[in-house]
């Protein structure tokens, strides 16, 4: 399931409990991501799901649900 894999990646990257990450979690605000964190997340997601996410797209993806939807649409 894409959501579970995304939660696992974010949990590891941001050192938070996986259970605290929901589809509504805002990556920048709730997880405290900065631009470098977003680049790291982007590379992890691209490797895990074999998708390519452009810089323009990643800026639009603010919540976990938006990231999951993008991955599901582009797999």
PQR file of N, CA, C, O and H, with PARSE charges and radii, in Angstrom:
ATOM      1  N   UNK A   1       0.843  -1.193   0.000 -0.4000 1.5000
ATOM      2  CA  UNK A   1       0.000   0.000   0.000 -0.0000 2.0000
ATOM      3  C   UNK A   1       0.884   1.251   0.000  0.5500 1.7000
ATOM      4  O   UNK A   1       1.807   1.365   0.807 -0.5500 1.4000
ATOM      5  N   UNK A   2       0.603   2.160  -0.884 -0.4000 1.5000
ATOM      6  CA  UNK A   2       1.439   3.347  -1.056 -0.0000 2.0000
ATOM      7  C   UNK A   2       1.478   4.183   0.227  0.5500 1.7000
ATOM      8  O   UNK A   2       2.547   4.636   0.635 -0.5500 1.4000
ATOM      9  H   UNK A   2      -0.147   2.067  -1.539  0.4000 1.0000
ATOM     10  N   UNK A   3       0.333   4.388   0.857 -0.4000 1.5000
ATOM     11  CA  UNK A   3       0.294   5.218   2.066 -0.0000 2.0000
ATOM     12  C   UNK A   3       1.213   4.659   3.143  0.5500 1.7000
ATOM     13  O   UNK A   3       1.952   5.415   3.774 -0.5500 1.4000
ATOM     14  H   UNK A   3      -0.536   4.019   0.525  0.4000 1.0000
ATOM     15  N   UNK A   4       1.180   3.366   3.361 -0.4000 1.5000
ATOM     16  CA  UNK A   4       2.016   2.755   4.405 -0.0000 2.0000
ATOM     17  C   UNK A   4       3.499   2.930   4.103  0.5500 1.7000
ATOM     18  O   UNK A   4       4.287   3.209   5.007 -0.5500 1.4000
ATOM     19  H   UNK A   4       0.580   2.752   2.849  0.4000 1.0000
ATOM     20  N   UNK A   5       3.888   2.769   2.834 -0.4000 1.5000
ATOM     21  CA  UNK A   5       5.295   2.941   2.463 -0.0000 2.0000
ATOM     22  C   UNK A   5       5.729   4.391   2.620  0.5500 1.7000
ATOM     23  O   UNK A   5       6.832   4.663   3.096 -0.5500 1.4000
ATOM     24  H   UNK A   5       3.248   2.542   2.100  0.4000 1.0000
ATOM     25  N   UNK A   6       4.868   5.321   2.223 -0.4000 1.5000
ATOM     26  CA  UNK A   6       5.185   6.746   2.366 -0.0000 2.0000
ATOM     27  C   UNK A   6       5.331   7.089   3.843  0.5500 1.7000
ATOM     28  O   UNK A   6       6.267   7.793   4.224 -0.5500 1.4000
ATOM     29  H   UNK A   6       3.972   5.100   1.836  0.4000 1.0000
ATOM     30  N   UNK A   7       4.423   6.604   4.671 -0.4000 1.5000
ATOM     31  CA  UNK A   7       4.511   6.859   6.114 -0.0000 2.0000
ATOM     32  C   UNK A   7       5.812   6.312   6.694  0.5500 1.7000
ATOM     33  O   UNK A   7       6.437   6.959   7.535 -0.5500 1.4000
ATOM     34  H   UNK A   7       3.663   6.033   4.361  0.4000 1.0000
ATOM     35  N   UNK A   8       6.219   5.132   6.252 -0.4000 1.5000
ATOM     36  CA  UNK A   8       7.455   4.532   6.746 -0.0000 2.0000
ATOM     37  C   UNK A   8       8.672   5.369   6.357  0.5500 1.7000
ATOM     38  O   UNK A   8       9.574   5.581   7.168 -0.5500 1.4000
ATOM     39  H   UNK A   8       5.711   4.606   5.570  0.4000 1.0000
ATOM     40  N   UNK A   9       8.689   5.837   5.118 -0.4000 1.5000
ATOM     41  CA  UNK A   9       9.798   6.677   4.653 -0.0000 2.0000
ATOM     42  C   UNK A   9       9.854   7.978   5.452  0.5500 1.7000
ATOM     43  O   UNK A   9      10.918   8.379   5.923 -0.5500 1.4000
ATOM     44  H   UNK A   9       7.956   5.664   4.460  0.4000 1.0000
ATOM     45  N   UNK A  10       8.700   8.636   5.602 -0.4000 1.5000
ATOM     46  CA  UNK A  10       8.663   9.903   6.336 -0.0000 2.0000
ATOM     47  C   UNK A  10       9.016   9.706   7.805  0.5500 1.7000
ATOM     48  O   UNK A  10       9.703  10.538   8.397 -0.5500 1.4000
ATOM     49  H   UNK A  10       7.835   8.311   5.219  0.4000 1.0000
ATOM     50  N   UNK A  11       8.554   8.619   8.389 -0.4000 1.5000
ATOM     51  CA  UNK A  11       8.847   8.322   9.786 -0.0000 2.0000
ATOM     52  C   UNK A  11      10.350   8.217  10.010  0.5500 1.7000
ATOM     53  O   UNK A  11      10.890   8.773  10.967 -0.5500 1.4000
ATOM     54  H   UNK A  11       7.995   7.943   7.909  0.4000 1.0000
ATOM     55  N   UNK A  12      11.014   7.499   9.117 -0.4000 1.5000
ATOM     56  CA  UNK A  12      12.464   7.332   9.225 -0.0000 2.0000
ATOM     57  C   UNK A  12      13.184   8.650   8.977  0.5500 1.7000
ATOM     58  O   UNK A  12      14.093   9.016   9.722 -0.5500 1.4000
ATOM     59  H   UNK A  12      10.575   7.047   8.339  0.4000 1.0000
ATOM     60  N   UNK A  13      12.782   9.354   7.939 -0.4000 1.5000
ATOM     61  CA  UNK A  13      13.485  10.576   7.552 -0.0000 2.0000
ATOM     62  C   UNK A  13      13.338  11.691   8.579  0.5500 1.7000
ATOM     63  O   UNK A  13      14.288  12.430   8.839 -0.5500 1.4000
ATOM     64  H   UNK A  13      12.043   9.056   7.334  0.4000 1.0000
ATOM     65  N   UNK A  14      12.149  11.812   9.163 -0.4000 1.5000
ATOM     66  CA  UNK A  14      11.901  12.917  10.082 -0.0000 2.0000
ATOM     67  C   UNK A  14      11.927  12.493  11.545  0.5500 1.7000
ATOM     68  O   UNK A  14      11.647  13.294  12.436 -0.5500 1.4000
ATOM     69  H   UNK A  14      11.377  11.212   8.952  0.4000 1.0000
ATOM     70  N   UNK A  15      12.267  11.216  11.787 -0.4000 1.5000
ATOM     71  CA  UNK A  15      12.398  10.697  13.141 -0.0000 2.0000
ATOM     72  C   UNK A  15      11.149  10.950  13.980  0.5500 1.7000
ATOM     73  O   UNK A  15      11.219  11.476  15.091 -0.5500 1.4000
ATOM     74  H   UNK A  15      12.494  10.566  11.063  0.4000 1.0000
ATOM     75  N   UNK A  16      10.011  10.562  13.421 -0.4000 1.5000
ATOM     76  CA  UNK A  16       8.733  10.652  14.138 -0.0000 2.0000
ATOM     77  C   UNK A  16       8.068   9.283  14.102  0.5500 1.7000
ATOM     78  O   UNK A  16       8.383   8.447  13.256 -0.5500 1.4000
ATOM     79  H   UNK A  16       9.954  10.134  12.519  0.4000 1.0000
ATOM     80  N   UNK A  17       7.152   9.072  15.022 -0.4000 1.5000
ATOM     81  CA  UNK A  17       6.421   7.810  15.051 -0.0000 2.0000
ATOM     82  C   UNK A  17       5.536   7.698  13.809  0.5500 1.7000
ATOM     83  O   UNK A  17       4.855   8.651  13.430 -0.5500 1.4000
ATOM     84  H   UNK A  17       6.895   9.752  15.709  0.4000 1.0000
ATOM     85  N   UNK A  18       5.557   6.538  13.192 -0.4000 1.5000
ATOM     86  CA  UNK A  18       4.756   6.323  11.985 -0.0000 2.0000
ATOM     87  C   UNK A  18       3.266   6.547  12.270  0.5500 1.7000
ATOM     88  O   UNK A  18       2.532   7.029  11.406 -0.5500 1.4000
ATOM     89  H   UNK A  18       6.110   5.763  13.500  0.4000 1.0000
ATOM     90  N   UNK A  19       2.823   6.197  13.478 -0.4000 1.5000
ATOM     91  CA  UNK A  19       1.414   6.342  13.842 -0.0000 2.0000
ATOM     92  C   UNK A  19       0.963   7.804  13.884  0.5500 1.7000
ATOM     93  O   UNK A  19      -0.231   8.085  13.789 -0.5500 1.4000
ATOM     94  H   UNK A  19       3.419   5.805  14.179  0.4000 1.0000
ATOM     95  N   UNK A  20       1.911   8.735  14.026 -0.4000 1.5000
ATOM     96  CA  UNK A  20       1.537  10.152  14.105 -0.0000 2.0000
ATOM     97  C   UNK A  20       1.347  10.772  12.719  0.5500 1.7000
ATOM     98  O   UNK A  20       0.846  11.891  12.604 -0.5500 1.4000
ATOM     99  H   UNK A  20       2.881   8.507  14.103  0.4000 1.0000
ATOM    100  N   UNK A  21       1.739  10.058  11.681 -0.4000 1.5000
ATOM    101  CA  UNK A  21       1.618  10.561  10.309 -0.0000 2.0000
ATOM    102  C   UNK A  21       0.284  10.105   9.732  0.5500 1.7000
ATOM    103  O   UNK A  21      -0.009   8.910   9.681 -0.5500 1.4000
ATOM    104  H   UNK A  21       2.146   9.149  11.775  0.4000 1.0000
ATOM    105  N   UNK A  22      -0.519  11.069   9.299 -0.4000 1.5000
ATOM    106  CA  UNK A  22      -1.820  10.774   8.710 -0.0000 2.0000
ATOM    107  C   UNK A  22      -1.854  11.338   7.290  0.5500 1.7000
ATOM    108  O   UNK A  22      -0.950  12.082   6.906 -0.5500 1.4000
ATOM    109  H   UNK A  22      -0.281  12.040   9.341  0.4000 1.0000
ATOM    110  N   UNK A  23      -2.870  11.002   6.507 -0.4000 1.5000
ATOM    111  CA  UNK A  23      -2.968  11.602   5.171 -0.0000 2.0000
ATOM    112  C   UNK A  23      -3.023  13.132   5.211  0.5500 1.7000
ATOM    113  O   UNK A  23      -2.617  13.795   4.256 -0.5500 1.4000
ATOM    114  H   UNK A  23      -3.604  10.398   6.819  0.4000 1.0000
ATOM    115  N   UNK A  24      -3.522  13.685   6.307 -0.4000 1.5000
ATOM    116  CA  UNK A  24      -3.648  15.139   6.425 -0.0000 2.0000
ATOM    117  C   UNK A  24      -2.362  15.812   6.900  0.5500 1.7000
ATOM    118  O   UNK A  24      -2.287  17.041   6.924 -0.5500 1.4000
ATOM    119  H   UNK A  24      -3.852  13.146   7.082  0.4000 1.0000
ATOM    120  N   UNK A  25      -1.362  15.038   7.273 -0.4000 1.5000
ATOM    121  CA  UNK A  25      -0.108  15.604   7.774 -0.0000 2.0000
ATOM    122  C   UNK A  25       0.530  16.489   6.708  0.5500 1.7000
ATOM    123  O   UNK A  25       0.727  16.065   5.569 -0.5500 1.4000
ATOM    124  H   UNK A  25      -1.423  14.040   7.253  0.4000 1.0000
ATOM    125  N   UNK A  26       0.852  17.735   7.095 -0.4000 1.5000
ATOM    126  CA  UNK A  26       1.531  18.661   6.196 -0.0000 2.0000
ATOM    127  C   UNK A  26       3.037  18.458   6.369  0.5500 1.7000
ATOM    128  O   UNK A  26       3.564  18.579   7.475 -0.5500 1.4000
ATOM    129  H   UNK A  26       0.693  18.080   8.020  0.4000 1.0000
ATOM    130  N   UNK A  27       3.709  18.155   5.292 -0.4000 1.5000
ATOM    131  CA  UNK A  27       5.112  17.784   5.364 -0.0000 2.0000
ATOM    132  C   UNK A  27       5.977  18.926   5.887  0.5500 1.7000
ATOM    133  O   UNK A  27       6.856  18.703   6.719 -0.5500 1.4000
ATOM    134  H   UNK A  27       3.281  18.057   4.393  0.4000 1.0000
ATOM    135  N   UNK A  28       5.742  20.128   5.416 -0.4000 1.5000
ATOM    136  CA  UNK A  28       6.551  21.266   5.856 -0.0000 2.0000
ATOM    137  C   UNK A  28       6.173  21.709   7.271  0.5500 1.7000
ATOM    138  O   UNK A  28       7.046  21.888   8.121 -0.5500 1.4000
ATOM    139  H   UNK A  28       5.028  20.309   4.740  0.4000 1.0000
ATOM    140  N   UNK A  29       4.891  21.881   7.519 -0.4000 1.5000
ATOM    141  CA  UNK A  29       4.444  22.433   8.792 -0.0000 2.0000
ATOM    142  C   UNK A  29       4.472  21.414   9.926  0.5500 1.7000
ATOM    143  O   UNK A  29       5.000  21.694  11.002 -0.5500 1.4000
ATOM    144  H   UNK A  29       4.182  21.735   6.829  0.4000 1.0000
ATOM    145  N   UNK A  30       3.907  20.238   9.687 -0.4000 1.5000
ATOM    146  CA  UNK A  30       3.779  19.252  10.765 -0.0000 2.0000
ATOM    147  C   UNK A  30       5.061  18.463  11.019  0.5500 1.7000
ATOM    148  O   UNK A  30       5.335  18.067  12.152 -0.5500 1.4000
ATOM    149  H   UNK A  30       3.478  20.011   8.813  0.4000 1.0000
ATOM    150  N   UNK A  31       5.842  18.236   9.970 -0.4000 1.5000
ATOM    151  CA  UNK A  31       7.065  17.459  10.129 -0.0000 2.0000
ATOM    152  C   UNK A  31       8.310  18.342  10.189  0.5500 1.7000
ATOM    153  O   UNK A  31       9.411  17.852  10.437 -0.5500 1.4000
ATOM    154  H   UNK A  31       5.619  18.558   9.050  0.4000 1.0000
ATOM    155  N   UNK A  32       8.133  19.627   9.964 -0.4000 1.5000
ATOM    156  CA  UNK A  32       9.251  20.566  10.065 -0.0000 2.0000
ATOM    157  C   UNK A  32      10.274  20.420   8.952  0.5500 1.7000
ATOM    158  O   UNK A  32      11.459  20.678   9.164 -0.5500 1.4000
ATOM    159  H   UNK A  32       7.238  20.025   9.762  0.4000 1.0000
ATOM    160  N   UNK A  33       9.838  20.011   7.774 -0.4000 1.5000
ATOM    161  CA  UNK A  33      10.760  19.802   6.657 -0.0000 2.0000
ATOM    162  C   UNK A  33      11.255  21.133   6.102  0.5500 1.7000
ATOM    163  O   UNK A  33      10.492  22.089   5.961 -0.5500 1.4000
ATOM    164  H   UNK A  33       8.875  19.801   7.601  0.4000 1.0000
ATOM    165  N   UNK A  34      12.546  21.173   5.790 -0.4000 1.5000
ATOM    166  CA  UNK A  34      13.079  22.318   5.055 -0.0000 2.0000
ATOM    167  C   UNK A  34      13.365  21.855   3.628  0.5500 1.7000
ATOM    168  O   UNK A  34      13.076  20.710   3.281 -0.5500 1.4000
ATOM    169  H   UNK A  34      13.166  20.397   5.904  0.4000 1.0000
ATOM    170  N   UNK A  35      13.922  22.724   2.810 -0.4000 1.5000
ATOM    171  CA  UNK A  35      14.099  22.387   1.397 -0.0000 2.0000
ATOM    172  C   UNK A  35      15.032  21.190   1.202  0.5500 1.7000
ATOM    173  O   UNK A  35      14.822  20.389   0.291 -0.5500 1.4000
ATOM    174  H   UNK A  35      14.157  23.654   3.092  0.4000 1.0000
ATOM    175  N   UNK A  36      16.047  21.059   2.035 -0.4000 1.5000
ATOM    176  CA  UNK A  36      16.946  19.913   1.925 -0.0000 2.0000
ATOM    177  C   UNK A  36      16.226  18.622   2.293  0.5500 1.7000
ATOM    178  O   UNK A  36      16.427  17.590   1.654 -0.5500 1.4000
ATOM    179  H   UNK A  36      16.218  21.709   2.775  0.4000 1.0000
ATOM    180  N   UNK A  37      15.386  18.681   3.325 -0.4000 1.5000
ATOM    181  CA  UNK A  37      14.582  17.520   3.711 -0.0000 2.0000
ATOM    182  C   UNK A  37      13.674  17.092   2.563  0.5500 1.7000
ATOM    183  O   UNK A  37      13.508  15.900   2.305 -0.5500 1.4000
ATOM    184  H   UNK A  37      15.223  19.520   3.844  0.4000 1.0000
ATOM    185  N   UNK A  38      13.090  18.066   1.878 -0.4000 1.5000
ATOM    186  CA  UNK A  38      12.182  17.768   0.771 -0.0000 2.0000
ATOM    187  C   UNK A  38      12.935  17.072  -0.365  0.5500 1.7000
ATOM    188  O   UNK A  38      12.406  16.146  -0.979 -0.5500 1.4000
ATOM    189  H   UNK A  38      13.224  19.035   2.087  0.4000 1.0000
ATOM    190  N   UNK A  39      14.158  17.508  -0.646 -0.4000 1.5000
ATOM    191  CA  UNK A  39      14.973  16.871  -1.686 -0.0000 2.0000
ATOM    192  C   UNK A  39      15.292  15.432  -1.289  0.5500 1.7000
ATOM    193  O   UNK A  39      15.193  14.524  -2.114 -0.5500 1.4000
ATOM    194  H   UNK A  39      14.588  18.260  -0.147  0.4000 1.0000
ATOM    195  N   UNK A  40      15.674  15.221  -0.031 -0.4000 1.5000
ATOM    196  CA  UNK A  40      15.949  13.862   0.456 -0.0000 2.0000
ATOM    197  C   UNK A  40      14.706  12.984   0.355  0.5500 1.7000
ATOM    198  O   UNK A  40      14.782  11.833  -0.074 -0.5500 1.4000
ATOM    199  H   UNK A  40      15.755  15.958   0.640  0.4000 1.0000
ATOM    200  N   UNK A  41      13.567  13.536   0.754 -0.4000 1.5000
ATOM    201  CA  UNK A  41      12.308  12.805   0.680 -0.0000 2.0000
ATOM    202  C   UNK A  41      12.003  12.445  -0.773  0.5500 1.7000
ATOM    203  O   UNK A  41      11.607  11.319  -1.076 -0.5500 1.4000
ATOM    204  H   UNK A  41      13.505  14.472   1.102  0.4000 1.0000
ATOM    205  N   UNK A  42      12.193  13.408  -1.657 -0.4000 1.5000
ATOM    206  CA  UNK A  42      11.939  13.209  -3.082 -0.0000 2.0000
ATOM    207  C   UNK A  42      12.762  12.046  -3.624  0.5500 1.7000
ATOM    208  O   UNK A  42      12.237  11.190  -4.337 -0.5500 1.4000
ATOM    209  H   UNK A  42      12.515  14.322  -1.411  0.4000 1.0000
ATOM    210  N   UNK A  43      14.040  12.013  -3.292 -0.4000 1.5000
ATOM    211  CA  UNK A  43      14.900  10.934  -3.783 -0.0000 2.0000
ATOM    212  C   UNK A  43      14.469   9.582  -3.210  0.5500 1.7000
ATOM    213  O   UNK A  43      14.470   8.576  -3.921 -0.5500 1.4000
ATOM    214  H   UNK A  43      14.466  12.709  -2.714  0.4000 1.0000
ATOM    215  N   UNK A  44      14.108   9.558  -1.955 -0.4000 1.5000
ATOM    216  CA  UNK A  44      13.651   8.310  -1.333 -0.0000 2.0000
ATOM    217  C   UNK A  44      12.368   7.800  -1.990  0.5500 1.7000
ATOM    218  O   UNK A  44      12.229   6.610  -2.269 -0.5500 1.4000
ATOM    219  H   UNK A  44      14.107  10.374  -1.378  0.4000 1.0000
ATOM    220  N   UNK A  45      11.444   8.713  -2.228 -0.4000 1.5000
ATOM    221  CA  UNK A  45      10.173   8.326  -2.848 -0.0000 2.0000
ATOM    222  C   UNK A  45      10.382   7.845  -4.282  0.5500 1.7000
ATOM    223  O   UNK A  45       9.783   6.858  -4.707 -0.5500 1.4000
ATOM    224  H   UNK A  45      11.557   9.680  -2.002  0.4000 1.0000
ATOM    225  N   UNK A  46      11.236   8.550  -5.022 -0.4000 1.5000
ATOM    226  CA  UNK A  46      11.506   8.149  -6.401 -0.0000 2.0000
ATOM    227  C   UNK A  46      12.138   6.756  -6.455  0.5500 1.7000
ATOM    228  O   UNK A  46      11.788   5.943  -7.310 -0.5500 1.4000
ATOM    229  H   UNK A  46      11.723   9.352  -4.677  0.4000 1.0000
ATOM    230  N   UNK A  47      13.066   6.488  -5.539 -0.4000 1.5000
ATOM    231  CA  UNK A  47      13.708   5.173  -5.499 -0.0000 2.0000
ATOM    232  C   UNK A  47      12.716   4.082  -5.111  0.5500 1.7000
ATOM    233  O   UNK A  47      12.678   3.020  -5.731 -0.5500 1.4000
ATOM    234  H   UNK A  47      13.350   7.148  -4.844  0.4000 1.0000
ATOM    235  N   UNK A  48      11.919   4.348  -4.089 -0.4000 1.5000
ATOM    236  CA  UNK A  48      10.989   3.333  -3.580 -0.0000 2.0000
ATOM    237  C   UNK A  48       9.898   2.992  -4.589  0.5500 1.7000
ATOM    238  O   UNK A  48       9.549   1.824  -4.759 -0.5500 1.4000
ATOM    239  H   UNK A  48      11.949   5.211  -3.585  0.4000 1.0000
ATOM    240  N   UNK A  49       9.362   4.006  -5.255 -0.4000 1.5000
ATOM    241  CA  UNK A  49       8.195   3.792  -6.117 -0.0000 2.0000
ATOM    242  C   UNK A  49       8.509   3.824  -7.609  0.5500 1.7000
ATOM    243  O   UNK A  49       7.616   3.648  -8.438 -0.5500 1.4000
ATOM    244  H   UNK A  49       9.645   4.955  -5.117  0.4000 1.0000
ATOM    245  N   UNK A  50       9.765   4.047  -7.950 -0.4000 1.5000
ATOM    246  CA  UNK A  50      10.191   4.098  -9.345 -0.0000 2.0000
ATOM    247  C   UNK A  50       9.347   5.103 -10.141  0.5500 1.7000
ATOM    248  O   UNK A  50       8.836   4.802 -11.219 -0.5500 1.4000
ATOM    249  H   UNK A  50      10.491   4.190  -7.277  0.4000 1.0000
ATOM    250  N   UNK A  51       9.224   6.289  -9.578 -0.4000 1.5000
ATOM    251  CA  UNK A  51       8.540   7.393 -10.250 -0.0000 2.0000
ATOM    252  C   UNK A  51       9.482   8.586 -10.294  0.5500 1.7000
ATOM    253  O   UNK A  51      10.455   8.651  -9.543 -0.5500 1.4000
ATOM    254  H   UNK A  51       9.639   6.534  -8.702  0.4000 1.0000
ATOM    255  N   UNK A  52       9.187   9.517 -11.171 -0.4000 1.5000
ATOM    256  CA  UNK A  52       9.970  10.746 -11.233 -0.0000 2.0000
ATOM    257  C   UNK A  52       9.062  11.898 -10.840  0.5500 1.7000
ATOM    258  O   UNK A  52       7.978  12.073 -11.396 -0.5500 1.4000
ATOM    259  H   UNK A  52       8.396   9.463 -11.782  0.4000 1.0000
ATOM    260  N   UNK A  53       9.521  12.676  -9.876 -0.4000 1.5000
ATOM    261  CA  UNK A  53       8.741  13.813  -9.397 -0.0000 2.0000
ATOM    262  C   UNK A  53       9.560  15.068  -9.660  0.5500 1.7000
ATOM    263  O   UNK A  53      10.651  15.230  -9.113 -0.5500 1.4000
ATOM    264  H   UNK A  53      10.402  12.533  -9.424  0.4000 1.0000
ATOM    265  N   UNK A  54       9.039  15.945 -10.487 -0.4000 1.5000
ATOM    266  CA  UNK A  54       9.780  17.155 -10.834 -0.0000 2.0000
ATOM    267  C   UNK A  54       9.793  18.127  -9.655  0.5500 1.7000
ATOM    268  O   UNK A  54       8.973  18.036  -8.741 -0.5500 1.4000
ATOM    269  H   UNK A  54       8.153  15.814 -10.931  0.4000 1.0000
ATOM    270  N   UNK A  55      10.743  19.057  -9.702 -0.4000 1.5000
ATOM    271  CA  UNK A  55      10.831  20.070  -8.644 -0.0000 2.0000
ATOM    272  C   UNK A  55       9.543  20.886  -8.562  0.5500 1.7000
ATOM    273  O   UNK A  55       9.097  21.249  -7.473 -0.5500 1.4000
ATOM    274  H   UNK A  55      11.409  19.131 -10.445  0.4000 1.0000
ATOM    275  N   UNK A  56       8.944  21.174  -9.732 -0.4000 1.5000
ATOM    276  CA  UNK A  56       7.708  21.947  -9.743 -0.0000 2.0000
ATOM    277  C   UNK A  56       6.582  21.174  -9.057  0.5500 1.7000
ATOM    278  O   UNK A  56       5.782  21.746  -8.315 -0.5500 1.4000
ATOM    279  H   UNK A  56       9.306  20.879 -10.616  0.4000 1.0000
ATOM    280  N   UNK A  57       6.534  19.885  -9.313 -0.4000 1.5000
ATOM    281  CA  UNK A  57       5.481  19.054  -8.716 -0.0000 2.0000
ATOM    282  C   UNK A  57       5.652  18.920  -7.210  0.5500 1.7000
ATOM    283  O   UNK A  57       4.680  19.019  -6.461 -0.5500 1.4000
ATOM    284  H   UNK A  57       7.184  19.421  -9.916  0.4000 1.0000
ATOM    285  N   UNK A  58       6.882  18.698  -6.765 -0.4000 1.5000
ATOM    286  CA  UNK A  58       7.100  18.468  -5.336 -0.0000 2.0000
ATOM    287  C   UNK A  58       6.686  19.693  -4.525  0.5500 1.7000
ATOM    288  O   UNK A  58       6.248  19.558  -3.383 -0.5500 1.4000
ATOM    289  H   UNK A  58       7.672  18.618  -7.374  0.4000 1.0000
ATOM    290  N   UNK A  59       6.819  20.880  -5.101 -0.4000 1.5000
ATOM    291  CA  UNK A  59       6.400  22.094  -4.398 -0.0000 2.0000
ATOM    292  C   UNK A  59       4.891  22.142  -4.193  0.5500 1.7000
ATOM    293  O   UNK A  59       4.411  22.779  -3.255 -0.5500 1.4000
ATOM    294  H   UNK A  59       7.175  20.990  -6.029  0.4000 1.0000
ATOM    295  N   UNK A  60       4.141  21.472  -5.064 -0.4000 1.5000
ATOM    296  CA  UNK A  60       2.680  21.457  -4.967 -0.0000 2.0000
ATOM    297  C   UNK A  60       2.183  20.405  -3.979  0.5500 1.7000
ATOM    298  O   UNK A  60       1.053  20.489  -3.498 -0.5500 1.4000
ATOM    299  H   UNK A  60       4.531  20.954  -5.826  0.4000 1.0000
ATOM    300  N   UNK A  61       3.016  19.426  -3.679 -0.4000 1.5000
ATOM    301  CA  UNK A  61       2.612  18.317  -2.822 -0.0000 2.0000
ATOM    302  C   UNK A  61       2.912  18.666  -1.369  0.5500 1.7000
ATOM    303  O   UNK A  61       4.043  18.531  -0.902 -0.5500 1.4000
ATOM    304  H   UNK A  61       3.933  19.358  -4.070  0.4000 1.0000
ATOM    305  N   UNK A  62       1.883  19.116  -0.668 -0.4000 1.5000
ATOM    306  CA  UNK A  62       2.103  19.602   0.688 -0.0000 2.0000
ATOM    307  C   UNK A  62       1.702  18.611   1.767  0.5500 1.7000
ATOM    308  O   UNK A  62       2.259  18.634   2.864 -0.5500 1.4000
ATOM    309  H   UNK A  62       0.964  19.226  -1.047  0.4000 1.0000
ATOM    310  N   UNK A  63       0.748  17.743   1.475 -0.4000 1.5000
ATOM    311  CA  UNK A  63       0.305  16.792   2.490 -0.0000 2.0000
ATOM    312  C   UNK A  63       0.670  15.371   2.070  0.5500 1.7000
ATOM    313  O   UNK A  63       0.977  15.106   0.908 -0.5500 1.4000
ATOM    314  H   UNK A  63       0.295  17.724   0.584  0.4000 1.0000
ATOM    315  N   UNK A  64       0.629  14.480   3.031 -0.4000 1.5000
ATOM    316  CA  UNK A  64       0.910  13.077   2.753 -0.0000 2.0000
ATOM    317  C   UNK A  64      -0.080  12.537   1.716  0.5500 1.7000
ATOM    318  O   UNK A  64       0.309  11.786   0.822 -0.5500 1.4000
ATOM    319  H   UNK A  64       0.380  14.695   3.975  0.4000 1.0000
ATOM    320  N   UNK A  65      -1.347  12.913   1.832 -0.4000 1.5000
ATOM    321  CA  UNK A  65      -2.363  12.440   0.886 -0.0000 2.0000
ATOM    322  C   UNK A  65      -2.044  12.890  -0.539  0.5500 1.7000
ATOM    323  O   UNK A  65      -2.247  12.128  -1.484 -0.5500 1.4000
ATOM    324  H   UNK A  65      -1.663  13.524   2.558  0.4000 1.0000
ATOM    325  N   UNK A  66      -1.550  14.111  -0.706 -0.4000 1.5000
ATOM    326  CA  UNK A  66      -1.208  14.611  -2.035 -0.0000 2.0000
ATOM    327  C   UNK A  66      -0.024  13.842  -2.613  0.5500 1.7000
ATOM    328  O   UNK A  66       0.001  13.555  -3.810 -0.5500 1.4000
ATOM    329  H   UNK A  66      -1.385  14.730   0.062  0.4000 1.0000
ATOM    330  N   UNK A  67       0.952  13.506  -1.779 -0.4000 1.5000
ATOM    331  CA  UNK A  67       2.102  12.720  -2.222 -0.0000 2.0000
ATOM    332  C   UNK A  67       1.643  11.334  -2.663  0.5500 1.7000
ATOM    333  O   UNK A  67       2.046  10.847  -3.719 -0.5500 1.4000
ATOM    334  H   UNK A  67       0.931  13.739  -0.806  0.4000 1.0000
ATOM    335  N   UNK A  68       0.800  10.702  -1.850 -0.4000 1.5000
ATOM    336  CA  UNK A  68       0.289   9.366  -2.162 -0.0000 2.0000
ATOM    337  C   UNK A  68      -0.499   9.389  -3.476  0.5500 1.7000
ATOM    338  O   UNK A  68      -0.319   8.514  -4.323 -0.5500 1.4000
ATOM    339  H   UNK A  68       0.473  11.098  -0.991  0.4000 1.0000
ATOM    340  N   UNK A  69      -1.363  10.379  -3.644 -0.4000 1.5000
ATOM    341  CA  UNK A  69      -2.166  10.481  -4.868 -0.0000 2.0000
ATOM    342  C   UNK A  69      -1.266  10.650  -6.092  0.5500 1.7000
ATOM    343  O   UNK A  69      -1.509  10.039  -7.133 -0.5500 1.4000
ATOM    344  H   UNK A  69      -1.509  11.090  -2.956  0.4000 1.0000
ATOM    345  N   UNK A  70      -0.243  11.467  -5.969 -0.4000 1.5000
ATOM    346  CA  UNK A  70       0.676  11.681  -7.090 -0.0000 2.0000
ATOM    347  C   UNK A  70       1.369  10.375  -7.464  0.5500 1.7000
ATOM    348  O   UNK A  70       1.456  10.031  -8.642 -0.5500 1.4000
ATOM    349  H   UNK A  70      -0.045  11.964  -5.124  0.4000 1.0000
ATOM    350  N   UNK A  71       1.855   9.660  -6.478 -0.4000 1.5000
ATOM    351  CA  UNK A  71       2.566   8.399  -6.741 -0.0000 2.0000
ATOM    352  C   UNK A  71       1.624   7.392  -7.392  0.5500 1.7000
ATOM    353  O   UNK A  71       1.998   6.722  -8.355 -0.5500 1.4000
ATOM    354  H   UNK A  71       1.784   9.940  -5.520  0.4000 1.0000
ATOM    355  N   UNK A  72       0.408   7.284  -6.871 -0.4000 1.5000
ATOM    356  CA  UNK A  72      -0.547   6.329  -7.435 -0.0000 2.0000
ATOM    357  C   UNK A  72      -0.902   6.662  -8.882  0.5500 1.7000
ATOM    358  O   UNK A  72      -1.120   5.761  -9.693 -0.5500 1.4000
ATOM    359  H   UNK A  72       0.105   7.828  -6.089  0.4000 1.0000
ATOM    360  N   UNK A  73      -0.960   7.955  -9.207 -0.4000 1.5000
ATOM    361  CA  UNK A  73      -1.293   8.375 -10.569 -0.0000 2.0000
ATOM    362  C   UNK A  73      -0.145   8.130 -11.551  0.5500 1.7000
ATOM    363  O   UNK A  73      -0.379   7.958 -12.747 -0.5500 1.4000
ATOM    364  H   UNK A  73      -0.784   8.686  -8.548  0.4000 1.0000
ATOM    365  N   UNK A  74       1.093   8.115 -11.050 -0.4000 1.5000
ATOM    366  CA  UNK A  74       2.249   8.070 -11.937 -0.0000 2.0000
ATOM    367  C   UNK A  74       3.020   6.758 -11.890  0.5500 1.7000
ATOM    368  O   UNK A  74       4.100   6.663 -12.472 -0.5500 1.4000
ATOM    369  H   UNK A  74       1.282   8.255 -10.078  0.4000 1.0000
ATOM    370  N   UNK A  75       2.505   5.775 -11.227 -0.4000 1.5000
ATOM    371  CA  UNK A  75       3.191   4.479 -11.196 -0.0000 2.0000
ATOM    372  C   UNK A  75       2.906   3.685 -12.432  0.5500 1.7000
ATOM    373  O   UNK A  75       3.402   2.568 -12.576 -0.5500 1.4000
ATOM    374  H   UNK A  75       1.627   5.853 -10.754  0.4000 1.0000
TER
END
